Amino acid sequence: MDSNRRPFRDSLIIGFAMFAVFFGAGNLIFPPQIGFAAGDQWVAALVGLSLTGMLLPVLGVIAVGMGGGFERLSRPIAPWFGTLLIFTTMIAIAWLITIPRTASVAFETGIMTLAPWLDPQIGIAVFVPLYFLASLYFAIDQNQVIDKVGRILTPALLILLVAIVVWAVVDPLDAPVTTVETAPFYLGFTTGYQTGDVFTGLLFGVIFLEAIRNRGYSEGNGFMGVLLGISAVTFVGLFVVYGGLEYLGATGSGLYQGGISPAELLARLVSDLAGRTGAIALAVAVLLACLTTAVGATAVMAEYMTKWSKGRISYKTAVIITTVVAGAQSFGGVSYIIAIAGPIFMLFYPVGICIVILGLFSRWISNDGVWKGTALMAVLIGAYDCANILSGMLGFTMPAGLVRAYQFIPLASTGFAWVVPSILGGVIGGIAWRAIGRPSTGNQPEQLKTAA
């Protein structure tokens, strides 16, 4: 074994970095909101959140690692599908939502807690440029992104977050109360969409896979062991912090009025729990959590931009472009960004989840028709859910016949309308593909070689 390779140490460092990139702005503000809404049913809500906010994102990185990259992983759907999905989701999610939201949350929950006397309009005008300059510093060196995040930012973030979680468990604000929430699992599951982390795993996983390879590991030579190690570190970290923050929200379910914003709820919970000291600790944790996600997302966006331009745009130039555009978008504020995120995530998440699940079994699912049918139905149902949300936001009416047809879909009333159609689409697609005798390209190296 290479003397420079230390699997346990490398798993911790890269795992910490992956945790930090996953645990950004949304991950900090949404768990307390879920717990607050679920009250004494917070455990059921945590199970739902654990799937879309923890397990599936980590499995997404594993699936990409097993498939050799997202574009190759999704190749059975169509050769162009992976590129198109990467392009649309990177623009819609990373550039317009994830990176800008980090700055908005950092200001509203972090800076305004540290300096409540600050004029918001003046404050954000000063803070956003400084924040993105810091992000630029950490992201500009392509070879050092993971080490800077994993060695410097994440340990400080974890210490602060674990301290808040332990305090919430040892000395809770109050007992969780019964709330009006009737579907806590669905609440946790769909709110997990807002974190965007399934696509963080699928699209951003490349930087963690490269970090493993850069440490001397390769397929068949320790790569999979370290991949599973960093995934375990990330999942455990997310579960501990998510669970603690959601429980903190549940302990405040009988203390505050409904309608409180996620950012304000988190700030009040920690302030009431631990006073000014806790509020300051939270503010610093918010700044670190947001910055780590901004750095990781900016680095990946820049890598894709360089790839799309065939090298005409250098990595450093792409980092600067990404930073400037995201900075401008962040001035809209948290509520604005959350509002535009809802329909976007409802559109993309079903197909993202399906790709993760299929990707984990890609070595055994070599029939392209299964992938095509599953993806087609997931996209169609996601498009309906997206349009349905937009109808409420923009004031147009969905066709009555379409609404009635949607209501007949199993699990539609519980919010999981995409599940059964996606399964049926995969089964029918697989049977039809085999019946017409079309060849399957697959996404494994030997399959691609044979297809070529």
C-alpha positions as CSV (number, residue, x, y, z in Angstrom):
1,M,0.0,0.0,0.0
2,D,1.2,3.5,-0.8
3,S,2.6,5.0,2.4
4,N,0.7,8.3,1.7
5,R,-2.6,6.4,1.6
6,R,-4.4,6.2,5.0
7,P,-7.9,5.0,4.3
8,F,-9.3,5.9,7.7
9,R,-7.8,9.4,7.7
10,D,-8.8,10.0,4.1
11,S,-12.3,8.8,4.7
12,L,-12.6,11.3,7.6
13,I,-11.2,14.3,5.7
14,I,-13.2,13.7,2.5
15,G,-16.2,12.7,4.5
16,F,-16.1,15.9,6.5
17,A,-15.9,17.9,3.3
18,M,-18.8,16.0,1.8
19,F,-20.9,16.6,5.0
20,A,-20.1,20.3,4.9
21,V,-21.1,20.6,1.2
22,F,-24.3,18.8,1.8
23,F,-25.0,20.6,5.0
24,G,-25.6,24.1,3.8
25,A,-28.2,26.8,4.1
26,G,-31.3,24.6,3.5
27,N,-30.1,21.8,5.8
28,L,-29.7,24.3,8.6
29,I,-33.1,26.0,8.4
30,F,-35.4,23.2,7.3
31,P,-35.0,20.5,10.0
32,P,-36.2,22.9,12.8
33,Q,-39.1,23.9,10.6
34,I,-40.1,20.3,10.1
35,G,-39.9,19.5,13.8
36,F,-41.9,22.7,14.7
37,A,-44.7,21.7,12.3
38,A,-44.7,18.0,13.2
39,G,-44.6,18.5,17.0
40,D,-44.9,15.2,18.9
41,Q,-44.8,13.4,15.5
42,W,-41.3,14.6,14.8
43,V,-39.8,11.1,14.6
44,A,-42.0,10.1,11.7
45,A,-41.1,13.4,10.0
46,L,-37.4,12.7,10.6
47,V,-37.7,9.3,8.9
48,G,-39.1,11.0,5.8
49,L,-36.3,13.7,5.9
50,S,-33.7,10.9,6.4
51,L,-34.6,9.5,3.0
52,T,-34.5,12.6,0.8
53,G,-32.1,14.6,2.9
54,M,-29.6,12.0,4.0
55,L,-29.7,8.5,2.6
56,L,-30.6,9.2,-1.0
57,P,-28.0,12.0,-1.4
58,V,-25.2,9.8,0.0
59,L,-26.4,6.8,-2.2
60,G,-26.3,9.2,-5.1
61,V,-22.5,9.7,-4.6
62,I,-22.1,5.9,-4.4
63,A,-24.1,5.4,-7.5
64,V,-22.1,7.9,-9.4
65,G,-18.9,6.3,-8.1
66,M,-20.0,2.9,-9.3
67,G,-21.2,4.2,-12.6
68,G,-18.1,6.2,-13.4
69,G,-19.8,9.6,-13.5
70,F,-23.3,10.9,-13.8
71,E,-23.4,11.2,-17.6
72,R,-22.3,7.6,-18.0
73,L,-24.6,6.5,-15.2
74,S,-27.7,8.0,-17.0
75,R,-26.5,6.8,-20.5
76,P,-29.2,4.1,-20.8
77,I,-31.9,6.7,-20.7
78,A,-30.4,8.5,-23.7
79,P,-26.8,9.6,-24.6
80,W,-27.8,13.2,-24.3
81,F,-30.0,12.9,-21.1
82,G,-27.2,13.2,-18.6
83,T,-25.7,16.3,-20.2
84,L,-29.1,18.0,-20.5
85,L,-30.1,17.2,-16.9
86,I,-26.7,18.4,-15.6
87,F,-27.0,21.6,-17.6
88,T,-30.6,22.4,-16.5
89,T,-30.1,21.4,-12.9
90,M,-26.8,23.2,-12.5
91,I,-28.3,26.4,-13.8
92,A,-31.7,26.1,-12.1
93,I,-30.5,24.6,-8.8
94,A,-26.9,25.4,-8.2
95,W,-26.7,28.8,-9.8
96,L,-30.2,30.2,-9.1
97,I,-31.0,28.5,-5.7
98,T,-28.2,26.7,-3.8
99,I,-25.4,29.2,-4.0
100,P,-27.5,32.4,-3.7
101,R,-29.5,30.9,-0.8
102,T,-26.3,30.3,1.2
103,A,-25.6,34.0,1.2
104,S,-29.1,35.1,2.0
105,V,-29.4,32.7,4.9
106,A,-25.9,33.6,6.1
107,F,-27.0,37.2,6.3
108,E,-30.5,36.9,7.7
109,T,-29.7,34.2,10.3
110,G,-26.0,34.8,10.8
111,I,-25.1,38.5,10.4
112,M,-28.4,39.9,11.7
113,T,-28.0,37.7,14.8
114,L,-24.5,39.0,15.5
115,A,-25.4,42.6,14.7
116,P,-29.2,43.1,15.2
117,W,-28.7,46.8,15.1
118,L,-27.5,46.7,11.5
119,D,-29.7,48.3,8.8
120,P,-30.7,45.3,6.6
121,Q,-30.4,47.1,3.3
122,I,-27.0,48.6,4.1
123,G,-25.8,45.4,5.7
124,I,-26.6,43.1,2.8
125,A,-25.0,45.5,0.4
126,V,-21.8,45.2,2.3
127,F,-22.0,41.5,3.4
128,V,-22.8,39.8,0.0
129,P,-19.6,41.0,-1.7
130,L,-17.4,40.1,1.3
131,Y,-19.1,36.7,1.6
132,F,-18.5,35.8,-2.0
133,L,-15.0,37.0,-1.9
134,A,-14.4,34.5,0.9
135,S,-16.1,31.8,-1.2
136,L,-13.9,32.8,-4.1
137,Y,-10.8,32.4,-2.0
138,F,-11.6,28.8,-1.0
139,A,-12.9,27.7,-4.4
140,I,-10.3,29.3,-6.7
141,D,-7.6,26.7,-6.2
142,Q,-9.1,23.6,-7.8
143,N,-6.7,21.2,-6.2
144,Q,-7.1,22.4,-2.7
145,V,-10.9,22.8,-2.4
146,I,-11.6,19.5,-0.5
147,D,-8.6,19.9,1.9
148,K,-9.5,23.5,2.7
149,V,-13.1,22.5,3.4
150,G,-12.4,19.2,5.1
151,R,-9.5,20.3,7.3
152,I,-10.5,23.9,8.1
153,L,-14.1,24.8,7.8
154,T,-15.9,21.5,8.7
155,P,-14.4,20.7,12.1
156,A,-15.3,24.2,13.3
157,L,-18.8,23.8,11.9
158,L,-19.3,20.4,13.5
159,I,-18.1,21.5,17.0
160,L,-20.7,24.4,17.0
161,L,-23.5,22.3,15.6
162,V,-23.0,19.3,18.0
163,A,-22.8,21.7,20.9
164,I,-26.3,23.1,20.0
165,V,-27.7,19.6,19.4
166,V,-26.4,18.3,22.8
167,W,-27.8,21.4,24.6
168,A,-31.2,20.9,22.9
169,V,-31.3,17.2,24.1
170,V,-30.0,17.8,27.6
171,D,-32.0,20.9,28.4
172,P,-35.0,21.0,26.0
173,L,-37.1,24.1,25.6
174,D,-40.4,22.3,26.3
175,A,-42.1,19.0,25.4
176,P,-43.3,18.6,21.8
177,V,-47.0,19.1,21.4
178,T,-49.7,17.8,19.1
179,T,-50.0,20.0,16.0
180,V,-52.3,20.2,13.0
181,E,-49.9,18.2,10.8
182,T,-51.6,15.0,9.6
183,A,-48.8,13.7,7.3
184,P,-45.5,14.1,9.1
185,F,-43.6,11.5,7.0
186,Y,-44.6,13.3,3.8
187,L,-43.8,16.6,5.3
188,G,-40.2,15.5,6.1
189,F,-39.9,13.6,2.8
190,T,-40.9,16.6,0.5
191,T,-39.2,19.3,2.6
192,G,-36.1,17.2,2.1
193,Y,-36.5,18.2,-1.6
194,Q,-35.7,21.8,-0.6
195,T,-32.2,20.9,0.5
196,G,-31.4,19.9,-3.1
197,D,-29.1,17.2,-1.9
198,V,-30.1,14.3,-4.1
199,F,-28.7,16.4,-7.0
200,T,-25.8,17.5,-4.8
201,G,-24.9,13.9,-4.6
202,L,-25.4,13.1,-8.3
203,L,-23.8,16.2,-9.7
204,F,-21.3,17.4,-7.1
205,G,-20.2,13.9,-6.2
206,V,-17.5,14.2,-8.9
207,I,-15.3,16.4,-6.7
208,F,-15.3,13.8,-3.9
209,L,-14.6,11.0,-6.3
210,E,-11.7,12.9,-7.7
211,A,-10.4,13.7,-4.2
212,I,-10.3,9.9,-3.5
213,R,-8.4,9.2,-6.8
214,N,-6.0,12.1,-6.1
215,R,-5.0,10.3,-2.9
216,G,-3.8,7.3,-4.9
217,Y,-6.9,5.1,-4.8
218,S,-8.3,3.4,-7.9
219,E,-11.1,1.0,-8.8
220,G,-10.0,-2.4,-7.4
221,N,-7.4,-0.7,-5.2
222,G,-9.1,0.7,-2.2
223,F,-11.4,3.1,-4.0
224,M,-14.7,1.5,-3.0
225,G,-13.7,1.2,0.6
226,V,-12.9,4.9,0.9
227,L,-16.1,5.8,-1.0
228,L,-18.2,3.8,1.5
229,G,-16.2,5.3,4.3
230,I,-16.8,8.9,3.3
231,S,-20.4,8.0,2.7
232,A,-20.8,6.6,6.2
233,V,-19.1,9.7,7.8
234,T,-21.4,12.0,5.9
235,F,-24.6,10.1,6.7
236,V,-23.8,9.8,10.5
237,G,-22.9,13.5,10.6
238,L,-26.1,14.5,8.8
239,F,-28.3,12.2,10.9
240,V,-27.0,13.5,14.2
241,V,-27.3,17.1,13.3
242,Y,-30.6,16.8,11.4
243,G,-32.1,14.8,14.2
244,G,-31.0,17.2,16.8
245,L,-32.1,20.3,15.0
246,E,-35.5,18.7,14.2
247,Y,-36.0,17.8,17.8
248,L,-35.1,21.4,18.8
249,G,-37.9,22.6,16.5
250,A,-40.3,20.1,18.0
251,T,-39.5,21.3,21.5
252,G,-40.7,24.8,20.3
253,S,-43.9,23.5,18.7
254,G,-46.0,24.9,21.6
255,L,-44.1,28.1,22.1
256,Y,-44.4,30.1,18.9
257,Q,-47.2,31.1,16.5
258,G,-47.5,29.5,13.1
259,G,-46.3,31.3,10.0
260,I,-42.9,32.1,11.4
261,S,-40.2,32.0,8.8
262,P,-37.6,29.2,8.8
263,A,-34.7,31.6,9.4
264,E,-36.5,33.4,12.2
265,L,-37.6,30.2,13.8
266,L,-34.1,28.8,14.0
267,A,-32.7,32.0,15.5
268,R,-35.5,32.2,18.1
269,L,-35.1,28.6,19.1
270,V,-31.4,28.8,19.7
271,S,-31.7,32.2,21.4
272,D,-34.4,30.9,23.8
273,L,-32.4,27.7,24.4
274,A,-29.0,29.1,25.1
275,G,-29.4,32.9,25.3
276,R,-27.0,35.3,23.6
277,T,-24.1,32.8,23.8
278,G,-26.1,30.2,21.9
279,A,-27.3,32.8,19.4
280,I,-23.7,33.8,18.6
281,A,-22.7,30.2,18.3
282,L,-25.6,29.6,15.9
283,A,-24.7,32.7,13.8
284,V,-21.1,31.5,13.4
285,A,-22.4,27.9,12.5
286,V,-24.7,29.4,9.9
287,L,-21.9,31.4,8.3
288,L,-19.7,28.3,8.2
289,A,-22.4,26.0,6.9
290,C,-23.4,28.4,4.2
291,L,-19.8,29.1,3.1
292,T,-18.9,25.4,2.8
293,T,-21.8,24.7,0.5
294,A,-21.1,27.8,-1.5
295,V,-17.5,26.8,-2.0
296,G,-18.4,23.2,-3.0
297,A,-21.2,24.3,-5.4
298,T,-19.1,27.0,-7.0
299,A,-16.2,24.6,-7.6
300,V,-18.5,22.0,-9.3
301,M,-20.3,24.7,-11.3
302,A,-16.9,26.0,-12.5
303,E,-15.8,22.5,-13.5
304,Y,-18.9,21.9,-15.6
305,M,-18.6,25.4,-17.1
306,T,-15.0,24.6,-18.2
307,K,-16.1,21.3,-19.6
308,W,-19.1,22.8,-21.5
309,S,-16.9,25.4,-23.1
310,K,-14.3,22.8,-24.0
311,G,-11.6,24.6,-22.0
312,R,-12.3,28.0,-23.5
313,I,-13.4,29.2,-20.1
314,S,-10.7,28.4,-17.6
315,Y,-11.6,27.0,-14.1
316,K,-10.6,30.2,-12.4
317,T,-12.6,32.4,-14.8
318,A,-15.6,30.1,-14.3
319,V,-15.4,30.4,-10.5
320,I,-15.5,34.2,-10.9
321,I,-18.5,34.1,-13.3
322,T,-20.4,31.7,-11.0
323,T,-19.6,33.9,-8.0
324,V,-20.8,37.2,-9.6
325,V,-24.1,35.7,-10.9
326,A,-24.9,33.9,-7.7
327,G,-24.1,37.1,-5.7
328,A,-26.6,39.1,-7.7
329,Q,-29.3,36.5,-7.2
330,S,-28.7,36.4,-3.5
331,F,-30.0,39.9,-3.0
332,G,-33.6,38.5,-3.4
333,G,-33.6,37.1,0.1
334,V,-34.4,33.7,1.6
335,S,-38.2,33.8,1.1
336,Y,-37.8,34.7,-2.6
337,I,-35.3,31.9,-3.2
338,I,-37.4,29.3,-1.4
339,A,-40.5,30.3,-3.4
340,I,-38.8,29.8,-6.8
341,A,-37.1,26.6,-5.5
342,G,-40.4,24.7,-4.8
343,P,-41.6,24.1,-8.4
344,I,-38.0,23.5,-9.6
345,F,-37.4,20.7,-7.1
346,M,-40.8,19.1,-7.6
347,L,-39.9,18.9,-11.3
348,F,-36.4,17.3,-11.0
349,Y,-36.5,15.3,-7.7
350,P,-38.6,12.3,-8.9
351,V,-36.3,11.5,-11.8
352,G,-33.3,12.2,-9.6
353,I,-34.4,9.7,-7.0
354,C,-35.1,7.1,-9.7
355,I,-31.7,7.5,-11.2
356,V,-30.1,7.0,-7.7
357,I,-32.1,3.8,-7.2
358,L,-31.4,2.4,-10.7
359,G,-27.8,3.4,-10.4
360,L,-27.2,1.4,-7.3
361,F,-28.4,-1.7,-9.2
362,S,-27.0,-0.7,-12.6
363,R,-24.7,-3.7,-12.8
364,W,-27.8,-5.9,-12.8
365,I,-30.2,-3.7,-14.8
366,S,-28.8,-3.8,-18.3
367,N,-32.1,-3.3,-20.1
368,D,-32.1,0.3,-21.4
369,G,-35.9,0.2,-21.6
370,V,-36.2,0.0,-17.8
371,W,-34.3,3.2,-17.5
372,K,-36.1,5.0,-20.3
373,G,-39.6,4.0,-19.0
374,T,-38.8,4.9,-15.4
375,A,-37.3,8.3,-16.3
376,L,-40.1,9.2,-18.7
377,M,-42.9,8.6,-16.1
378,A,-40.9,10.3,-13.4
379,V,-40.4,13.4,-15.6
380,L,-44.1,13.5,-16.6
381,I,-45.3,13.3,-13.0
382,G,-42.7,15.8,-11.9
383,A,-43.8,18.2,-14.6
384,Y,-47.4,18.0,-13.4
385,D,-46.4,18.6,-9.8
386,C,-44.3,21.6,-10.9
387,A,-47.1,23.0,-13.0
388,N,-49.6,22.5,-10.1
389,I,-47.4,24.6,-7.7
390,L,-46.9,27.3,-10.4
391,S,-50.7,27.4,-10.9
392,G,-51.1,28.5,-7.3
393,M,-48.2,31.0,-7.6
394,L,-49.2,32.5,-10.9
395,G,-52.9,32.2,-10.7
396,F,-53.7,29.9,-13.6
397,T,-56.0,26.9,-13.5
398,M,-54.9,23.3,-14.2
399,P,-57.2,21.4,-16.7
400,A,-60.0,19.7,-14.8
401,G,-59.6,16.4,-16.8
402,L,-55.8,16.3,-16.0
403,V,-56.5,17.0,-12.3
404,R,-59.0,14.1,-12.2
405,A,-56.7,11.7,-14.0
406,Y,-53.9,12.6,-11.5
407,Q,-56.1,12.0,-8.5
408,F,-56.6,8.4,-9.7
409,I,-52.9,7.6,-9.5
410,P,-52.1,5.5,-6.5
411,L,-50.4,7.4,-3.6
412,A,-51.3,10.7,-5.3
413,S,-53.3,11.8,-2.2
414,T,-50.2,11.2,-0.1
415,G,-47.9,13.2,-2.4
416,F,-46.1,10.2,-4.0
417,A,-47.9,10.1,-7.3
418,W,-44.6,9.5,-9.2
419,V,-43.8,6.1,-7.4
420,V,-46.2,3.7,-9.1
421,P,-46.1,5.2,-12.6
422,S,-42.3,5.1,-12.5
423,I,-42.3,1.5,-11.5
424,L,-44.8,0.6,-14.2
425,G,-42.9,2.7,-16.7
426,G,-39.7,0.7,-15.9
427,V,-41.5,-2.7,-16.2
428,I,-43.3,-1.8,-19.4
429,G,-40.3,-0.1,-20.9
430,G,-38.1,-3.1,-20.2
431,I,-40.6,-5.6,-21.7
432,A,-41.1,-3.4,-24.8
433,W,-37.3,-2.9,-25.3
434,R,-36.7,-6.6,-25.2
435,A,-39.7,-7.4,-27.4
436,I,-38.5,-5.2,-30.2
437,G,-35.0,-6.5,-29.9
438,R,-33.2,-3.2,-29.4
439,P,-29.7,-3.4,-28.1
440,S,-28.9,-2.0,-24.7
441,T,-25.9,0.3,-24.2
442,G,-25.9,0.0,-20.4
443,N,-23.5,2.1,-18.3
444,Q,-20.8,-0.3,-17.2
445,P,-17.4,-0.2,-18.9
446,E,-17.7,-3.7,-20.5
447,Q,-21.2,-2.8,-21.8
448,L,-20.1,0.4,-23.3
449,K,-17.1,-1.3,-24.9
450,T,-19.4,-4.0,-26.4
451,A,-21.9,-1.4,-27.6
452,A,-19.1,0.6,-29.3
